Amino acid sequence: MRLTPRVATLLAVAALPLALTACSSGSSADTGGASTKPAKAKDLNAGLATGTQLKKALAPASVFPAGFTSEADGASDSGGQFLSPSARSTAKPDCTRLESTSWIQVTGFKGGVSFAQNDYVNHDKTEEVAQEIDAFQGTTASAVLKQLQTVAAECAAFTDTDAHAKVKLTGKATAGLGDEAYTMTLTSGAWENGSTLIAARSGNSVITVLSTAGTDDGAATAKKVTTQILGNLKGLKTT
């Protein structure tokens, strides 16, 4: 399993001087002496959690199977600033992204305007559980979940990058997790165990979990971690 923590590029906001244009002596007469102020732009990030806040909603170490420890190079977040939203790529999905952390990118969306993620592995690094939360503007979170159904159909069979083995993917809508959820299971005759990927939406946030832990294709652990994050998000204060 490849670790591909999302790298946040935070843009510094530069203060721009306001250019003042001198008014002619007749300008007040033309406008009746009234001054107009430009309408304040709507803050599309209002109510969204920052990466710093989302980090607090990630499942704690106690939720993961015994013997699992966090990977230092698998942890990342967008901090206290919001990222610029990016348009979704309409290219054919790269199905091999489903083998990695940050697998949300297989949908064509690079991620939210804020995010937090980390990754846990067992002592010999043969099993892995990764978690990520992305916050999106507007209705994008719903679009991400919808796109996953398209991905599941297009990636029903593909070749993995490590063993060059044939991988079978099955996907289904999953009730009882957040506002909506979708689960994908990846299996291969060349693997000792398959992997379970769960995406769950809670408002404007999308939780993505990957698990290969256990003998059930990682299903039980994936659901446990997702459920924990959903509970944490409910108690998260964004203001």
Disulfide bonds with the S-S distance in Angstrom:
Cys95-Cys155 2.03
